Amino acid sequence: MKSRGTVLISGASIAGPALAFWLHKFGFEVTVVEKSAGVRGGGYPIDLRGTAVEVAHRMGILPQLQRAHIDTQRVTFLEADGSRAAVVHPQAVAGGVDGHDLEVPRETLTNVLYTAVRDDVEFVFDDSVDALTEYEHGVDVTFHSGAQRSFDLVVGADGLHSGTRTLAFGPEQNYLRYLGYCFAISTVPNTFGLAHEALIWNTPGRAAALYAVGDSDDVHALLTFAHSEPSHEALRDNETRRALISTIFGDDGWKVPDIVAAMRDSPDPFFDTVSQIRMPQWSTGRVALVGDAAYAPSFLTGQGSSLALVGAYMLAESLAAHDDHTTAFAAYERASRPFVELNQSQIATGEAALFPTTAEALQARNHRLRDLTMSAPATGRPAHTALTLPEVRRLAS
């Protein structure tokens, strides 16, 4: 069968391999470039909810993800002194549907996606896109390695700090909406005796969480804090980040000193701002964006991975349905934007915020949590299922 065209995808995390999977099925020749030396690990838990579960089903990877589903039994919220404020069912916080929606280690999802498509498309690791030059019938791409190639289309699936977006659309600050928090996450030794549970400690403007996946020897630790927007130096430099965390949490109790010390000893804890990407459009010429690169919702919504999977399917389906890329990109955005924006809006603020910044709001949040039960909700949040996927069409293989 004649090729539908060549597509370069920048990014091999979630949206990139998912898009590659569907584009290959629809008859495109696909290359995926990833600046890391291989598929990125990182085993912290991520959620797949609502429409994203249907995408996984259509890809044939749902049984593998179901086997990897994390059986978290409870989430315990703690007061500043470590006493118990509330105990709730995990789905009561996440808004998912027990028995349908999934929570899996991130590295499980990335490995499953990569395995599903690695034999069908070209992967180029340890490289990245340095320059894009569009002409009438394609895009000339210069890679960091010095290689130069041409493609019919280019898609940025390279995350919140997308280099593809900067090259094609301009500086990140034009599209990044800072939500007032920074966070650090790391895997630390499970010296806390935790299993199948999460603990979330709060004081106004600061929070610490420990997440035990099963009965592992390690736990995932999270520190988050309200902060004026940090400088780029604070984001880039490990020592500056560690110093900032130590200063912010230096006088806190409970297990916070142990978490800070464990993160200090970690070779490279992940640190970033809690931010969204808001763009007036997701394509320009022959370049489009998908997933966090186009519409990061922030981890406060828990929908980043789900939007990546759904967006990848919708973009590929639109390219399969339309011979003209301009029409296809417009159709992708027209069909997907309401779903994306609804999920981006699912950030509680004020007294309903998960990480309140005032004592009054924290007290109100704990009171609200105590009204919840240890039973899973019967239905998830409407935003998670607000898009009906078009039927699979034009499969080429």
C-alpha positions in Angstrom: 0.0 0.0 0.0 1.2 3.5 -0.9 2.5 5.5 2.1 0.2 8.2 3.4 3.3 10.3 4.1 6.3 10.7 6.4 5.9 12.0 10.0 8.5 12.9 12.5 7.4 12.8 16.2 9.6 14.5 18.8 9.2 12.7 22.1 9.0 9.0 23.1 7.1 9.2 26.4 3.3 8.6 26.2 1.8 10.8 23.5 4.6 10.1 21.0 4.6 6.3 20.9 0.7 6.3 21.0 0.6 8.6 18.0 3.2 6.6 16.2 1.1 3.4 16.8 -2.0 4.9 15.2 -0.2 6.7 12.4 1.5 3.4 11.4 -1.9 1.7 11.5 -3.3 4.4 9.2 -0.4 3.9 6.7 2.1 6.6 7.5 5.9 6.2 7.7 6.9 7.3 11.2 10.1 8.3 12.9 10.2 9.1 16.6 13.2 11.0 18.0 13.9 11.1 21.7 16.6 13.1 23.5 17.1 10.4 26.2 19.2 7.3 25.6 16.1 5.1 25.7 12.5 5.0 26.8 12.2 7.0 29.9 11.6 5.2 33.2 10.2 6.7 36.4 7.8 4.4 38.2 5.6 6.9 39.9 1.9 6.2 39.5 -0.2 7.8 36.8 -3.9 7.5 36.1 -5.8 6.5 33.0 -9.5 7.4 33.2 -12.6 7.5 31.1 -12.0 7.9 27.4 -8.3 7.1 27.7 -9.2 3.6 28.9 -11.1 3.1 25.6 -8.0 4.2 23.6 -6.0 1.6 25.5 -8.6 -1.0 24.6 -8.5 -0.1 20.9 -4.7 -0.4 21.0 -4.9 -3.9 22.4 -2.8 -2.9 25.5 -5.6 -2.8 28.1 -5.1 -6.3 29.5 -1.4 -5.5 30.2 -2.3 -2.3 31.9 -5.1 -4.0 33.9 -2.5 -6.6 35.2 -0.3 -3.7 36.3 -3.1 -1.8 38.0 -2.0 -0.6 41.4 -4.2 -1.7 44.3 -4.0 1.3 46.5 -6.4 0.7 49.4 -6.6 4.1 51.1 -5.3 7.7 51.2 -4.7 9.2 54.6 -4.6 12.9 55.0 -2.6 14.2 58.0 -2.6 17.4 60.1 0.6 19.4 60.5 1.4 17.4 63.7 1.0 14.1 61.9 -2.4 13.2 63.4 -5.0 11.8 61.1 -7.4 14.3 59.4 -9.3 12.0 57.1 -9.1 8.6 55.4 -10.7 8.2 52.0 -10.9 5.8 49.1 -8.3 6.7 46.4 -11.0 7.1 43.7 -12.8 9.6 45.9 -9.8 11.9 45.5 -9.0 11.0 41.8 -12.6 11.0 40.6 -12.1 7.7 38.8 -14.4 4.6 38.6 -13.3 1.6 40.6 -13.0 -1.5 38.4 -12.7 0.6 35.2 -10.2 3.4 35.5 -6.6 2.4 36.0 -3.5 3.5 38.0 -0.2 2.1 36.8 3.5 2.9 37.2 4.5 5.4 34.6 7.3 3.2 33.3 4.9 0.4 32.8 2.8 2.5 30.4 5.8 3.9 28.5 7.3 0.4 28.1 4.0 -1.1 27.0 3.5 1.7 24.4 7.1 1.4 23.1 6.8 -2.4 22.8 3.5 -2.1 20.9 5.1 0.0 18.1 8.9 -0.5 18.2 9.0 -3.0 15.4 6.8 -0.9 13.1 8.4 2.6 13.3 11.8 4.1 13.5 13.1 5.2 16.9 16.1 7.5 17.1 17.3 7.9 20.7 19.9 10.3 22.2 19.0 13.0 19.7 16.6 15.9 19.4 15.3 18.6 17.0 17.5 21.7 16.7 15.8 23.5 13.7 12.8 23.3 11.5 12.5 24.9 8.1 9.2 24.5 6.4 8.8 24.6 2.6 5.9 24.0 0.3 5.8 20.2 0.4 7.5 19.4 3.7 9.7 20.3 6.7 13.5 20.2 6.7 14.7 19.1 10.1 18.2 19.6 11.6 18.9 17.3 14.5 21.2 18.0 17.4 23.5 15.2 16.1 24.0 17.2 12.9 21.9 14.9 10.8 19.5 16.6 8.4 16.3 15.0 7.1 13.0 16.0 5.5 9.5 14.9 6.5 6.0 15.7 5.3 4.8 16.6 8.8 6.4 17.1 12.3 4.6 16.6 15.6 5.8 17.8 19.0 5.0 15.3 21.7 7.9 16.5 23.9 6.1 17.6 27.0 5.5 20.7 29.1 8.8 22.3 28.1 8.5 21.3 24.5 11.5 22.3 22.3 9.3 21.7 19.2 6.8 24.2 20.5 9.5 26.8 21.0 10.9 26.3 17.5 7.5 26.5 15.7 5.4 28.7 18.0 7.8 30.9 20.0 8.9 31.2 23.6 7.4 29.0 26.3 6.4 31.9 28.5 3.8 32.8 25.8 1.8 29.7 26.6 2.8 28.5 30.1 0.2 29.3 32.9 1.9 29.0 36.3 -0.5 27.7 38.9 1.3 29.0 42.0 3.1 25.8 43.1 6.4 24.0 42.7 6.9 20.3 43.3 9.7 17.7 43.7 9.2 14.0 43.3 11.7 11.2 44.0 11.8 7.5 44.8 13.1 7.0 48.4 13.6 3.9 50.6 10.5 2.6 52.3 11.7 3.2 55.9 8.1 4.2 56.8 6.4 0.8 56.9 3.9 1.7 54.2 2.1 -0.7 51.9 -0.8 -0.2 49.4 -1.5 3.3 50.6 -0.7 7.0 50.3 -0.1 9.5 53.1 -0.6 13.2 52.5 0.7 15.7 55.1 -0.4 19.4 54.9 0.2 22.7 56.4 -0.9 25.9 54.8 1.0 26.3 51.5 3.1 23.1 51.9 2.4 19.4 51.5 4.4 16.2 51.6 3.2 12.8 50.3 4.4 9.3 50.5 3.0 6.8 48.0 3.6 3.0 48.6 2.9 1.0 45.4 2.2 -2.5 46.7 4.7 -3.6 49.4 7.8 -2.4 47.6 11.1 -1.6 49.3 10.7 2.0 47.9 8.1 4.6 48.1 7.4 7.7 45.9 7.9 10.9 47.8 6.3 14.2 46.8 7.0 17.7 48.1 4.8 20.6 46.9 4.7 24.2 48.0 3.1 27.5 47.1 5.7 29.8 45.7 6.2 32.9 43.5 7.2 31.8 40.1 10.8 30.6 40.4 13.7 31.7 38.2 14.9 29.5 35.4 18.1 29.0 37.3 16.2 27.4 40.2 14.7 24.9 37.7 17.9 24.0 36.0 20.4 23.7 38.9 20.2 20.7 41.2 21.9 22.4 44.1 19.7 25.5 43.9 16.6 23.2 43.9 17.8 21.3 46.9 18.6 24.5 48.8 15.1 25.8 48.0 13.4 22.7 49.2 15.5 22.6 52.4 14.7 26.2 53.1 10.9 25.8 52.5 10.5 22.6 54.6 13.3 23.2 57.1 11.1 23.7 60.2 8.4 21.1 59.4 7.7 18.0 61.4 6.2 14.6 60.8 8.3 12.6 58.3 9.2 15.8 56.3 12.8 16.0 57.5 13.3 12.3 56.4 11.8 13.0 53.0 13.9 16.1 52.5 17.1 14.2 53.5 16.2 11.3 51.1 15.6 13.7 48.3 18.9 15.5 49.0 20.7 12.1 48.6 18.7 11.2 45.5 20.9 11.5 42.3 18.3 13.6 40.5 14.9 14.2 41.9 12.4 15.6 39.4 11.6 19.2 40.1 9.2 21.5 38.2 6.4 24.1 38.5 2.8 23.1 38.6 1.7 24.7 35.3 -0.6 24.3 32.3 0.0 25.0 28.7 -2.8 27.1 27.1 -2.4 27.8 23.3 -4.7 29.5 20.9 -4.0 26.8 18.3 -2.1 23.5 18.3 -0.7 23.6 14.8 1.1 26.0 12.4 1.8 25.0 8.8 3.1 21.4 8.8 3.9 21.3 12.5 1.4 20.2 15.2 1.5 19.5 18.9 0.0 16.8 21.1 -0.2 15.9 24.8 1.5 18.1 27.3 3.3 20.0 24.6 0.0 21.4 23.4 -2.3 21.3 26.5 -0.6 20.1 29.7 -3.3 20.1 32.3 -0.9 19.9 35.4 -0.6 17.0 37.8 -3.3 18.6 39.9 -5.9 17.3 37.5 -4.4 13.8 37.2 -5.4 13.8 33.5 -2.0 14.4 31.8 -1.5 10.8 30.6 -5.2 10.4 29.7 -5.1 13.6 27.5 -1.9 12.4 25.9 -3.5 9.0 24.8 -6.8 10.6 23.7 -5.1 13.4 21.9 -2.7 11.0 20.0 -5.7 9.0 18.8 -7.7 12.1 17.8 -4.7 13.6 15.8 -4.0 10.3 14.0 -7.6 9.7 13.2 -7.9 13.2 11.8 -4.9 12.7 9.6 -6.3 9.5 8.4 -9.7 11.0 7.6 -8.3 14.0 5.6 -5.8 14.1 2.8 -4.9 17.7 3.5 -2.9 18.3 6.7 -4.3 21.7 7.2 -7.9 20.3 7.2 -6.7 17.4 9.4 -5.1 19.6 12.0 -8.2 21.8 12.2 -10.4 18.8 12.6 -8.2 17.4 15.4 -8.4 20.7 17.3 -12.1 21.2 16.7 -13.0 17.8 18.0 -10.5 17.7 20.9 -10.3 21.2 22.3 -13.6 21.1 24.3 -12.5 17.9 26.0 -9.1 19.3 26.8 -10.4 22.6 28.1 -13.0 20.9 30.3 -10.3 18.7 31.9 -7.9 21.6 32.3 -10.6 23.4 34.2 -10.9 20.6 36.8 -8.5 22.3 39.2 -10.1 23.0 42.6 -9.2 26.4 44.1 -9.8 28.1 47.5 -11.3 25.9 50.1 -11.7 23.0 47.6 -8.0 22.9 46.7 -6.0 19.7 47.5 -3.1 21.8 48.8 -4.7 24.8 50.5 -2.6 27.9 51.1 -4.5 29.2 54.2 -5.4 27.7 57.6 -9.1 28.4 56.9 -9.0 26.7 53.6 -7.1 23.7 55.0 -9.7 23.3 57.7 -12.5 23.5 55.2 -10.8 20.9 53.0 -10.3 18.5 55.9 -14.0 18.9 56.8 -15.0 18.1 53.2 -12.7 15.0 53.2 -14.2 13.7 56.4 -17.6 13.7 54.7 -16.3 11.2 52.1 -16.3 7.5 52.7 -14.0 4.6 52.1 -16.4 3.4 49.3 -15.4 4.0 45.7 -17.6 6.5 43.8 -20.1 4.8 41.4 -19.2 7.2 38.6 -16.2 9.3 37.7 -16.0 13.0 36.9 -17.9 13.9 33.7 -14.8 15.6 32.3 -13.0 12.2 32.1 -15.6 10.8 29.6 -16.7 14.0 27.9 -15.4 12.9 24.4 -16.7 10.0 22.3 -14.0 8.6 20.2 -14.6 8.3 16.4 -14.5 4.8 15.1 -11.2 3.4 13.9 -11.0 3.9 10.1 -8.6 3.3 7.2 -6.4 0.8 8.8 -3.4 0.1 6.6 -2.0 -2.9 8.5 
